[in-house]
Amino acid sequence: MNYEASKISQSELVYLIGAFIQGSVIFISFIGNLTKHDTWLAIISGFIISFPIIAIYIVLGKKFAGLNLIAILEITFGKFLGKVVSILYLCFFWMLLVFNLKGLGDFLLFFMPETPSVFFIVIFITVCAYTLAVGIEVLARLSFLFVVVALLTICSTFLFLLKDMNFSNFLPIFVIPWQDFLHGIHVVTVVPFCEIVVFLMVFPYVNNINSVAKSTTIGLVLGGISFLIIAIRNTAILGSTEFIWSSPSLQATRLINIGNILTRMDILIAIGHTILLFVKCSILYHAVVVSFSQLLCLRTYLPVIIPVGGISVTLSMIVYESTIDHSISAQNTWPIVATLFVVVFPSILLLTAAMRNLPNSDVIPKNALNNDQT
């Protein structure tokens, strides 16, 4: 079907973006290993820096209203170069999906270490595949519930742990090497925040393209606040021991004990992380299958849902040998690669479109919107 057949409201886009960013909270330890007790400052800095970058996505979405990233690339760069860059973006979205599936499998092993992680990943990707089959509009409608549950969990655990927090854990400020701090800012900017470049595959569904700027900003703020609260909570509770845990959020919430009745609230964290990763992976999964179908000139993305899901599960099992390898890559290699796709290419794309005075009716194909689900 055409993009017009599925519509997302302004508020639904807000919650989709908020849930997408919150889905990266599970990887907050990758940032904390670099910035230590200054993680909260790195998050604030990355949040501010991400605004002008994300403004590029918003401008592109509004200039090329009704077109997704793959169509924009082909129109702006030409048929050959546009397809080359589109294939690179397909690989980028796909690897993001694989990395998040790997992170989910490793995370759930904390609760069921005897169960193979592939079991969790297969069930998870099956639910995501079903979501794609029924349409992204359904996911958008549910995103409000997901974001509210996540915020309630984050705020409640913060309040329950407030009496045990030691805010001297944040002192002294700026004692880590400035190179590490800048490195941490780079990671937090391109990984949780600027990964919403994938929403250039979602903006065409929005029923009012003029609301994209407001919705994206509010969603970004929701995600940024969630990240900041979690970073403050974990550092205030765990102090210098925060950085020895693979999942500091789990370790912090395990310390909750209200009258020996309300304990082991780490299960809420597990449920919340899983739900938010479901939203994030579903959006990435959607971007992959839509990109694939457009590049192959298919009339529908339905035939590629299962093959892409199967390959993603296989890649998630072999992409990293251990959680440590995943962490090292997330801190060093991947942010450099991601910068090309979240900063460099979008900037060149917008500049080229402005120089060529695009879009115009002479270069936009009439069937640009026909490469979606039927």
Buried (B, 14 or more C-beta within 10 A) or exposed (E): EBBEEBEBBBBBBBBBBBBBBBBBBBBBBBBBBBBBBBBBBBBBBBBEBBEEBBBBBBBBBEBBEBBBBBBBBBBBBEEEEBBEBBBBBBEBBBBBBBBBBBBBBBBBBBEEEEEEBBEBBBEBBEEBBEBBEEBBBBBBBBBBEBBEBBBEBBBBBBEBBEEEBEEEBBEEEEEBEEEBBBBBBBBBBBBBBBBBBBBBBBBBBBEEBEBBBBBBBBBBBBBBBBBBBBBBBBBBBBBEEBBEBBBBBBBBBBBBBEEEEEEEBBEBBBEBBBBBBBBBBBBBBBBBBBBBBBBEEBBBBBBBBBEBBEEBBEBBBEBBEEBEEBBBBBBEEBBEEBBEBBBEBBEEBBEBBEEEEBBEEEEBEEEBBBBBBE
